[in-house]
Amino acid sequence: MFNHPHPFRARLEAALENAYAHFRADYPAWQDTLWDRHFLKAHLLPELQQGLEHGQVLSAPRIARLWAEHLGLSPELQRRWRRELELMAANFLCHLEHARPPLPRSPVSV
């Protein structure tokens, strides 16, 4: 899915791909909603990597907001869909938690 020479990032990308495969099975109807590999690579991966490098984990609400911003949803639509988007993001996080690589012991450079 991704192509990058840094080992931690490569493991993180593999974990995202694994989580995405399980997520697609749980939410087949959402496959056409741009919760896709582009979103994962361009939007979620940088946030996730930065958070992990600082010992933080992204929350479901933050991931839901990232995706809503990626789609360009209006604040009204974000409010209307908030619960469902956050549940979907929480599901993705559960899959990611099982597949996520361990944190590096030393600072990571990308």
C-alpha positions in Angstrom: 0.0 0.0 0.0 2.7 2.5 1.0 6.3 2.8 0.0 8.7 4.3 2.6 12.2 3.4 3.7 11.8 4.0 7.5 11.2 0.8 9.5 8.8 2.3 12.1 6.8 4.1 9.5 6.7 0.9 7.4 5.4 -1.1 10.3 2.8 1.6 11.1 1.7 1.6 7.4 1.4 -2.2 7.6 -0.7 -1.9 10.7 -2.9 0.7 9.0 -3.4 -1.7 6.0 -4.3 -4.5 8.3 -6.8 -2.4 10.3 -8.3 -1.1 7.1 -8.9 -4.6 5.8 -10.8 -5.5 9.0 -12.6 -2.1 8.9 -13.8 -2.6 5.3 -15.3 -6.0 6.4 -17.1 -4.3 9.3 -18.3 -1.3 7.2 -18.7 -2.4 3.6 -21.2 0.3 2.8 -18.6 3.0 3.8 -16.1 1.9 1.1 -17.4 4.5 -1.3 -17.2 7.4 1.2 -13.5 8.2 0.8 -12.5 6.4 4.0 -9.9 4.9 1.7 -6.2 4.4 1.4 -5.7 8.0 0.3 -7.3 9.2 3.5 -5.2 6.8 5.5 -1.9 7.8 3.9 -2.4 11.5 3.4 -4.4 12.4 6.5 -4.5 9.7 9.2 -0.9 8.4 8.9 0.8 11.7 9.6 -1.4 12.5 12.6 -1.0 8.9 13.9 2.7 8.9 13.6 3.1 12.3 15.2 0.9 11.3 18.1 2.8 8.0 18.6 6.2 9.8 18.5 4.9 12.0 21.4 3.4 9.1 23.3 -0.2 10.1 22.4 -2.9 8.1 20.7 -5.5 9.6 18.4 -9.0 9.6 19.7 -12.1 8.4 17.7 -13.5 12.0 17.7 -10.3 13.3 16.3 -10.2 10.7 13.5 -13.9 11.4 12.8 -13.1 15.1 12.4 -10.1 14.4 10.2 -12.3 12.4 7.9 -15.1 14.9 7.9 -12.6 17.7 7.0 -11.2 15.4 4.3 -14.7 15.2 2.8 -15.4 18.9 3.3 -18.5 18.2 5.4 -20.2 21.3 6.8 -20.3 21.9 10.5 -24.0 21.0 10.4 -23.3 17.7 8.7 -20.5 16.9 11.0 -22.9 17.4 14.0 -25.6 15.3 12.4 -23.2 12.4 11.6 -21.0 12.8 14.7 -22.1 9.8 16.6 -21.9 7.4 13.6 -18.6 8.8 12.5 -17.1 8.4 15.9 -18.4 4.9 16.3 -16.9 4.0 12.9 -13.5 5.7 13.9 -13.6 3.8 17.3 -14.0 0.5 15.4 -11.0 1.4 13.2 -9.0 2.2 16.3 -9.8 -1.2 17.8 -8.5 -2.9 14.7 -5.5 -0.7 14.7 -4.7 -1.3 18.3 -4.4 -5.0 17.6 -2.1 -4.4 14.6 -0.1 -1.4 15.7 3.7 -1.8 16.0 5.4 -1.1 19.3 6.7 2.4 19.9 10.3 2.9 19.1 12.7 3.2 22.0 14.5 6.2 20.5 13.2 9.2 18.6 12.1 8.4 15.1 13.0 10.5 12.1 11.0 10.5 8.9 
